[in-house]
Amino acid sequence: MEPQQGAVVEDDCEFCQIANNQTNTDILVREGDLLCFRDLKPGATHHYLIISTNHIDNCLKLQSEHIQLVEHMKALGIRMLQMNKVADLEDIRMGFHVPPFSSVPHLHLHVLAPFSQMSHRSMLRYGPQSHWFITVDKVLSQLKRRGKVK
């Protein structure tokens, strides 16, 4: 599959390669400019990654014009959990790693459930006490605030 016309792709980016079907990664859902697959090192029973087919380095590169993209990523994450029979959507954690703690320099939303059953190690990486993990809701709040200041 060729990249979408006008898509920004980095040839040496692992997630761009996944988005362009250049790996054997099992894509669970492809929806417009987003796709979802399982994390190779899951931090929870359900651990999915939602990525854009357009290369964006990380959450610090997001601007107010990316609000719809991030909202779409969040909605796809919720749908993935629902499709996989996660009943308690209050017991989830969704967010982004903040550089330099991001293992792949391509924006990816972590979708984890159940949050209450995550290990201590996973809590250090994805929990509220982590200085290098920001929730999707906080990112959206920051982007919306930024969009109003013009």
GUMIVO-705452 format. One record per residue (C-alpha): x negated, y, z negated; residue in three letters. Coordinates in Angstrom, 3 decimals. Each point is the difference from the previous one (the first is absolute). Example, Ala and Ser with C-alpha at 12.3 -4.5 7.8 and 13.67 -1.06 7.14 Angstrom:
<sites>
<site><u>-12.300</u><v>-4.500</v><w>-7.800</w><lumpa>ALA</lumpa></site>
<site><u>-1.370</u><v>3.440</v><w>0.660</w><lumpa>SER</lumpa></site>
</sites>
This chain:
<sites>
<site><u>0.000</u><v>0.000</v><w>0.000</w><lumpa>MET</lumpa></site>
<site><u>-1.359</u><v>3.392</v><w>0.986</w><lumpa>GLU</lumpa></site>
<site><u>0.112</u><v>2.933</v><w>-2.446</w><lumpa>PRO</lumpa></site>
<site><u>3.005</u><v>2.292</v><w>0.377</w><lumpa>GLN</lumpa></site>
<site><u>-0.631</u><v>2.852</v><w>2.400</w><lumpa>GLN</lumpa></site>
<site><u>-1.400</u><v>2.929</v><w>-1.972</w><lumpa>GLY</lumpa></site>
<site><u>-0.789</u><v>-2.229</v><w>-2.992</w><lumpa>ALA</lumpa></site>
<site><u>-3.133</u><v>0.789</v><w>-1.954</w><lumpa>VAL</lumpa></site>
<site><u>-2.044</u><v>-3.200</v><w>-0.320</w><lumpa>VAL</lumpa></site>
<site><u>-3.446</u><v>-0.605</v><w>-1.490</w><lumpa>GLU</lumpa></site>
<site><u>-1.721</u><v>-2.917</v><w>1.759</w><lumpa>ASP</lumpa></site>
<site><u>-1.921</u><v>-1.094</v><w>-3.098</w><lumpa>ASP</lumpa></site>
<site><u>2.999</u><v>0.290</v><w>-2.363</w><lumpa>CYS</lumpa></site>
<site><u>1.217</u><v>-3.344</v><w>-1.320</w><lumpa>GLU</lumpa></site>
<site><u>3.619</u><v>1.201</v><w>-0.289</w><lumpa>PHE</lumpa></site>
<site><u>0.006</u><v>1.555</v><w>3.494</w><lumpa>CYS</lumpa></site>
<site><u>-1.108</u><v>-3.416</v><w>1.268</w><lumpa>GLN</lumpa></site>
<site><u>2.883</u><v>-1.644</v><w>-1.890</w><lumpa>ILE</lumpa></site>
<site><u>2.442</u><v>2.567</v><w>1.412</w><lumpa>ALA</lumpa></site>
<site><u>-1.217</u><v>-0.781</v><w>3.515</w><lumpa>ASN</lumpa></site>
<site><u>0.245</u><v>-3.798</v><w>-0.422</w><lumpa>ASN</lumpa></site>
<site><u>-3.769</u><v>-0.463</v><w>0.141</w><lumpa>GLN</lumpa></site>
<site><u>-0.023</u><v>-2.260</v><w>-3.078</w><lumpa>THR</lumpa></site>
<site><u>1.919</u><v>-3.073</v><w>-1.113</w><lumpa>ASN</lumpa></site>
<site><u>1.727</u><v>1.903</v><w>-2.816</w><lumpa>THR</lumpa></site>
<site><u>3.603</u><v>-1.109</v><w>-0.477</w><lumpa>ASP</lumpa></site>
<site><u>2.098</u><v>3.117</v><w>0.642</w><lumpa>ILE</lumpa></site>
<site><u>3.188</u><v>-0.389</v><w>-2.045</w><lumpa>LEU</lumpa></site>
<site><u>1.830</u><v>2.998</v><w>1.479</w><lumpa>VAL</lumpa></site>
<site><u>-0.773</u><v>2.468</v><w>2.766</w><lumpa>ARG</lumpa></site>
<site><u>2.301</u><v>3.003</v><w>-0.026</w><lumpa>GLU</lumpa></site>
<site><u>-0.732</u><v>2.939</v><w>2.275</w><lumpa>GLY</lumpa></site>
<site><u>-3.424</u><v>1.363</v><w>-0.924</w><lumpa>ASP</lumpa></site>
<site><u>-0.198</u><v>-2.064</v><w>-3.213</w><lumpa>LEU</lumpa></site>
<site><u>-0.831</u><v>-3.574</v><w>-0.782</w><lumpa>LEU</lumpa></site>
<site><u>-0.116</u><v>-2.158</v><w>-3.094</w><lumpa>CYS</lumpa></site>
<site><u>-2.198</u><v>-2.925</v><w>-1.004</w><lumpa>PHE</lumpa></site>
<site><u>-1.044</u><v>-1.731</v><w>-3.225</w><lumpa>ARG</lumpa></site>
<site><u>-2.988</u><v>1.261</v><w>-1.955</w><lumpa>ASP</lumpa></site>
<site><u>-2.894</u><v>-2.479</v><w>0.216</w><lumpa>LEU</lumpa></site>
<site><u>-0.746</u><v>0.457</v><w>-3.714</w><lumpa>LYS</lumpa></site>
<site><u>3.460</u><v>0.327</v><w>-1.542</w><lumpa>PRO</lumpa></site>
<site><u>0.360</u><v>1.910</v><w>-3.237</w><lumpa>GLY</lumpa></site>
<site><u>3.551</u><v>-1.253</v><w>-0.585</w><lumpa>ALA</lumpa></site>
<site><u>2.290</u><v>-2.842</v><w>1.030</w><lumpa>THR</lumpa></site>
<site><u>1.219</u><v>2.224</v><w>2.834</w><lumpa>HIS</lumpa></site>
<site><u>-2.750</u><v>2.228</v><w>1.404</w><lumpa>HIS</lumpa></site>
<site><u>0.536</u><v>1.501</v><w>3.433</w><lumpa>TYR</lumpa></site>
<site><u>-1.876</u><v>2.650</v><w>1.933</w><lumpa>LEU</lumpa></site>
<site><u>1.854</u><v>2.460</v><w>2.215</w><lumpa>ILE</lumpa></site>
<site><u>-2.174</u><v>1.763</v><w>2.572</w><lumpa>ILE</lumpa></site>
<site><u>0.510</u><v>2.457</v><w>2.810</w><lumpa>SER</lumpa></site>
<site><u>-1.152</u><v>-0.981</v><w>3.467</w><lumpa>THR</lumpa></site>
<site><u>-1.485</u><v>3.513</v><w>0.181</w><lumpa>ASN</lumpa></site>
<site><u>-3.297</u><v>0.276</v><w>-1.826</w><lumpa>HIS</lumpa></site>
<site><u>0.102</u><v>2.310</v><w>-3.020</w><lumpa>ILE</lumpa></site>
<site><u>-3.020</u><v>-0.387</v><w>-2.277</w><lumpa>ASP</lumpa></site>
<site><u>1.755</u><v>0.101</v><w>-3.391</w><lumpa>ASN</lumpa></site>
<site><u>2.654</u><v>1.691</v><w>-2.126</w><lumpa>CYS</lumpa></site>
<site><u>-2.183</u><v>3.099</v><w>-0.472</w><lumpa>LEU</lumpa></site>
<site><u>0.290</u><v>0.684</v><w>3.737</w><lumpa>LYS</lumpa></site>
<site><u>3.803</u><v>0.157</v><w>-0.079</w><lumpa>LEU</lumpa></site>
<site><u>1.689</u><v>3.321</v><w>0.753</w><lumpa>GLN</lumpa></site>
<site><u>3.600</u><v>1.186</v><w>-0.301</w><lumpa>SER</lumpa></site>
<site><u>0.648</u><v>-1.166</v><w>3.577</w><lumpa>GLU</lumpa></site>
<site><u>-0.600</u><v>-3.578</v><w>-1.239</w><lumpa>HIS</lumpa></site>
<site><u>2.953</u><v>0.041</v><w>-2.436</w><lumpa>ILE</lumpa></site>
<site><u>2.239</u><v>-1.992</v><w>2.352</w><lumpa>GLN</lumpa></site>
<site><u>-2.776</u><v>-2.564</v><w>0.580</w><lumpa>LEU</lumpa></site>
<site><u>-0.511</u><v>-0.536</v><w>-3.750</w><lumpa>VAL</lumpa></site>
<site><u>3.766</u><v>-0.207</v><w>-0.595</w><lumpa>GLU</lumpa></site>
<site><u>0.227</u><v>-2.611</v><w>2.776</w><lumpa>HIS</lumpa></site>
<site><u>-2.902</u><v>-1.954</v><w>-1.580</w><lumpa>MET</lumpa></site>
<site><u>1.801</u><v>0.035</v><w>-3.369</w><lumpa>LYS</lumpa></site>
<site><u>3.315</u><v>-1.097</v><w>1.550</w><lumpa>ALA</lumpa></site>
<site><u>-1.708</u><v>-2.876</v><w>1.837</w><lumpa>LEU</lumpa></site>
<site><u>-1.652</u><v>-1.052</v><w>-3.268</w><lumpa>GLY</lumpa></site>
<site><u>3.390</u><v>-0.143</v><w>-1.740</w><lumpa>ILE</lumpa></site>
<site><u>1.473</u><v>-2.010</v><w>2.891</w><lumpa>ARG</lumpa></site>
<site><u>-2.912</u><v>-2.464</v><w>-0.156</w><lumpa>MET</lumpa></site>
<site><u>0.653</u><v>-0.584</v><w>-3.686</w><lumpa>LEU</lumpa></site>
<site><u>3.726</u><v>-0.445</v><w>0.638</w><lumpa>GLN</lumpa></site>
<site><u>-0.685</u><v>-2.415</v><w>2.888</w><lumpa>MET</lumpa></site>
<site><u>-2.170</u><v>-2.008</v><w>-2.398</w><lumpa>ASN</lumpa></site>
<site><u>2.725</u><v>-0.170</v><w>-2.662</w><lumpa>LYS</lumpa></site>
<site><u>-1.565</u><v>2.427</v><w>-2.513</w><lumpa>VAL</lumpa></site>
<site><u>3.088</u><v>0.778</v><w>-2.071</w><lumpa>ALA</lumpa></site>
<site><u>-1.332</u><v>2.636</v><w>-2.414</w><lumpa>ASP</lumpa></site>
<site><u>-1.058</u><v>2.972</v><w>2.105</w><lumpa>LEU</lumpa></site>
<site><u>-0.765</u><v>1.922</v><w>-3.205</w><lumpa>GLU</lumpa></site>
<site><u>-2.814</u><v>-2.482</v><w>-0.770</w><lumpa>ASP</lumpa></site>
<site><u>-2.204</u><v>0.937</v><w>2.950</w><lumpa>ILE</lumpa></site>
<site><u>-3.049</u><v>2.150</v><w>0.683</w><lumpa>ARG</lumpa></site>
<site><u>-0.641</u><v>1.751</v><w>3.302</w><lumpa>MET</lumpa></site>
<site><u>-2.881</u><v>2.289</v><w>0.768</w><lumpa>GLY</lumpa></site>
<site><u>-3.330</u><v>0.777</v><w>1.593</w><lumpa>PHE</lumpa></site>
<site><u>-3.584</u><v>-0.289</v><w>-1.142</w><lumpa>HIS</lumpa></site>
<site><u>-1.809</u><v>3.314</v><w>-0.203</w><lumpa>VAL</lumpa></site>
<site><u>-3.517</u><v>0.111</v><w>1.461</w><lumpa>PRO</lumpa></site>
<site><u>-2.594</u><v>-1.113</v><w>-0.776</w><lumpa>PRO</lumpa></site>
<site><u>1.985</u><v>-2.977</v><w>-1.363</w><lumpa>PHE</lumpa></site>
<site><u>1.594</u><v>-0.844</v><w>3.341</w><lumpa>SER</lumpa></site>
<site><u>-1.431</u><v>-3.222</v><w>1.417</w><lumpa>SER</lumpa></site>
<site><u>1.131</u><v>0.669</v><w>3.579</w><lumpa>VAL</lumpa></site>
<site><u>-0.162</u><v>3.577</v><w>1.316</w><lumpa>PRO</lumpa></site>
<site><u>3.441</u><v>-0.155</v><w>1.630</w><lumpa>HIS</lumpa></site>
<site><u>3.135</u><v>1.236</v><w>-1.784</w><lumpa>LEU</lumpa></site>
<site><u>1.804</u><v>-2.962</v><w>-1.537</w><lumpa>HIS</lumpa></site>
<site><u>2.851</u><v>-0.156</v><w>-2.482</w><lumpa>LEU</lumpa></site>
<site><u>-0.244</u><v>-2.719</v><w>-2.643</w><lumpa>HIS</lumpa></site>
<site><u>3.371</u><v>-1.548</v><w>-0.868</w><lumpa>VAL</lumpa></site>
<site><u>-0.191</u><v>-2.136</v><w>-3.152</w><lumpa>LEU</lumpa></site>
<site><u>2.590</u><v>-1.958</v><w>-2.004</w><lumpa>ALA</lumpa></site>
<site><u>0.722</u><v>-0.922</v><w>-2.679</w><lumpa>PRO</lumpa></site>
<site><u>-1.935</u><v>2.802</v><w>-1.656</w><lumpa>PHE</lumpa></site>
<site><u>0.661</u><v>-1.319</v><w>-3.520</w><lumpa>SER</lumpa></site>
<site><u>-1.775</u><v>-3.295</v><w>0.769</w><lumpa>GLN</lumpa></site>
<site><u>-3.176</u><v>1.438</v><w>1.517</w><lumpa>MET</lumpa></site>
<site><u>-3.282</u><v>-1.100</v><w>-1.592</w><lumpa>SER</lumpa></site>
<site><u>-2.217</u><v>2.316</v><w>-2.020</w><lumpa>HIS</lumpa></site>
<site><u>-2.416</u><v>0.166</v><w>2.933</w><lumpa>ARG</lumpa></site>
<site><u>2.808</u><v>0.965</v><w>2.394</w><lumpa>SER</lumpa></site>
<site><u>1.209</u><v>2.637</v><w>-2.458</w><lumpa>MET</lumpa></site>
<site><u>-3.471</u><v>1.558</v><w>0.067</w><lumpa>LEU</lumpa></site>
<site><u>0.188</u><v>0.261</v><w>3.792</w><lumpa>ARG</lumpa></site>
<site><u>3.678</u><v>0.840</v><w>0.509</w><lumpa>TYR</lumpa></site>
<site><u>1.422</u><v>0.982</v><w>-3.383</w><lumpa>GLY</lumpa></site>
<site><u>0.923</u><v>3.407</v><w>-1.399</w><lumpa>PRO</lumpa></site>
<site><u>-3.325</u><v>0.314</v><w>-1.840</w><lumpa>GLN</lumpa></site>
<site><u>-2.022</u><v>-0.295</v><w>3.232</w><lumpa>SER</lumpa></site>
<site><u>-1.566</u><v>3.290</v><w>1.046</w><lumpa>HIS</lumpa></site>
<site><u>-0.402</u><v>-1.336</v><w>3.541</w><lumpa>TRP</lumpa></site>
<site><u>3.584</u><v>-1.030</v><w>0.750</w><lumpa>PHE</lumpa></site>
<site><u>2.774</u><v>2.480</v><w>0.748</w><lumpa>ILE</lumpa></site>
<site><u>3.640</u><v>-0.992</v><w>0.326</w><lumpa>THR</lumpa></site>
<site><u>1.848</u><v>0.546</v><w>3.246</w><lumpa>VAL</lumpa></site>
<site><u>2.506</u><v>2.232</v><w>-1.831</w><lumpa>ASP</lumpa></site>
<site><u>-2.786</u><v>2.240</v><w>-1.286</w><lumpa>LYS</lumpa></site>
<site><u>-1.497</u><v>0.266</v><w>3.497</w><lumpa>VAL</lumpa></site>
<site><u>3.411</u><v>0.934</v><w>1.407</w><lumpa>LEU</lumpa></site>
<site><u>0.525</u><v>2.580</v><w>-2.733</w><lumpa>SER</lumpa></site>
<site><u>-3.377</u><v>1.592</v><w>0.730</w><lumpa>GLN</lumpa></site>
<site><u>0.629</u><v>0.042</v><w>3.749</w><lumpa>LEU</lumpa></site>
<site><u>3.442</u><v>1.572</v><w>-0.431</w><lumpa>LYS</lumpa></site>
<site><u>-1.410</u><v>2.657</v><w>-2.340</w><lumpa>ARG</lumpa></site>
<site><u>-2.772</u><v>0.732</v><w>2.500</w><lumpa>ARG</lumpa></site>
<site><u>2.547</u><v>0.319</v><w>2.801</w><lumpa>GLY</lumpa></site>
<site><u>1.895</u><v>2.748</v><w>-1.856</w><lumpa>LYS</lumpa></site>
<site><u>-3.102</u><v>2.114</v><w>-0.579</w><lumpa>VAL</lumpa></site>
<site><u>-0.421</u><v>1.823</v><w>3.312</w><lumpa>LYS</lumpa></site>
</sites>
